[in-house]
Amino acid sequence: MKLPALPGFNPEAFDKYLKNTGWLMLARVGSLFIKMLITAIALPNYLGTSLNGTLNYPLAFLSFFIGAITLGTDGLVTRQLLQYPTKENVLLGSAFRLRIVAALLALPLIFVTYEVVAHYSSQQPAASLAQVGIVSLVCLLNSVNIIDSYFQSTIQGKKIMLVQVGGNIFSAAIKLLLILFKAPIDYFIWMLVGDALLLSIGYVVLYRKQGKSIFQWTYDAQTAKDLLRIGWPLAFSAIFVSLYMKIDQLMISSMLGNSPLGIYTTVVNLSESWYFIPVAISGSLFPAIMGFRKNNPAQYQKRLGQLYDLLVVLSVGIAICMTFASPYIYELLYKPEYFEGHRILQVHIWAGVFTFLATASGQYLIAEGYTNITLFRTCLGALTNILLNLLFIPEFGMIGAAYATLIAYFVAGFSLLLFKKTRAQGILLVRALLFINIIQLIFNKSTK
């Protein structure tokens, strides 16, 4: 697998990691196509706008809790495993125990929060308390997914591919059968839990095939304290990330009702379906980039800049294509009641440019130990999104929420410019966004 032939990239330097990226990309593209056909197209058309809003509300509502109960352990444990691979069982076991306890504590908070939201919203929540309660089981199931940190730390993208593709295909097949047999909405609500269960089982089975077992994990109180001490800003960051990525859906439900939420979720699904790309690329290339951090800081910064350049090229290319294709997508693939979504998608898709950059720069912040800055920028993004949604949704409706998301993602991503120790990194983001490095390289080549 070779890196695209863009000016300034050195594919040979990343050969091992690019193969991992290739497997990840192959897996996600294949499963994305299947998932898009069933979950993002067939299912909304089957349910209609109102019930589609009902289906998507629980996960949007629970995203704040799902993010919080990870306690910031995902990226943190991956980093710790890279540095201390012999502590695998202690790190995974301690993180798993922490996540289980956090999930159990979160369950009563979920029900209290739901009642508060229902009481103060002008519209009834799109899903019932029972439906939200069913999906809350995902909080417990996701605790097992700390196994993913092991596969990330050992650069085993092919293994991850098997779980994710297999789970997506199996889930899509079940949902297709439910559609064909005209199943009621609650069956699809249960499938949200089924998706999480399939992924968790897949990781456990695959981990066992590595000659390992979750029963070998051990809990160490000091390790758990260290994970909490270092990871608490990341845990709060996860909450705020969920806020500025999902709050628009909840606010649309509260202000506009079920049907607008059903339309808007098709936009979000189409727009965010591309977000696996920066995760796959950054997760695969960053171990190679980290190799330069101590011994060659200049090369470390150069590789980071090249990573940002690549992600901007990809995200802008996707945004341009989706902007022009949006009316045709909604006309050909969705019922007429969804057609309004095409205008919203033409705005929302551009938020992906800032998401791609934020994903990669987030890896940098974790590597440098700048967890407080991670917390600050996600908090800033969440507050920006909430305030702009309060202003824009009553005035402009769903497209106002898309503009609020776009601005919030920009503000959060480029908040690195506010801090002295991350300002150089912020400048790299600006240069990537403006294609400065690529333009300079092309110009230098043309003048030789």
Secondary structure, DSSP 8 states (H G I E B T S, - for coil): ------TT--GGGGHHHHHHHHHHHHHHHHHHHHHIIIIIIIHHHHHHHHHHHHHHHHHHHHHHHHHHTTTTHHHHHHHHHHH-GGGHHHHHHHHHHHHHHHHHHHHHHHHHHHHHHHHH-SS--SS-HHHHHHHTHHHHHGGGGGHHHHHHHTT-HHHHHHHHHHHHHHHHHHHHHHHHTT--HHHHHHHHHHHHHHHHHHHHHHHHHTT--GGG----HHHHHHHHHHHHHHHHHHHHHHHHHHHHHHHHHHHH-HHHHHHHHHHHHHHHTTTHHHHHHHHHHHHHHHTTTTT-HHHHHHHHHHHHHHHHHHHHHHHHHHHHHHHHHHHHHS-GGGTTHHHHHHHHTTHHHHHHHHHHHHHHHHHHT-HHHHHHHHHHHHHHHHHHHHHHHHHHTHHHHHHHHHHHHHHHHGGGGGSGGGHHHHHHHHHHHTTHHHHHHHHHHHH-
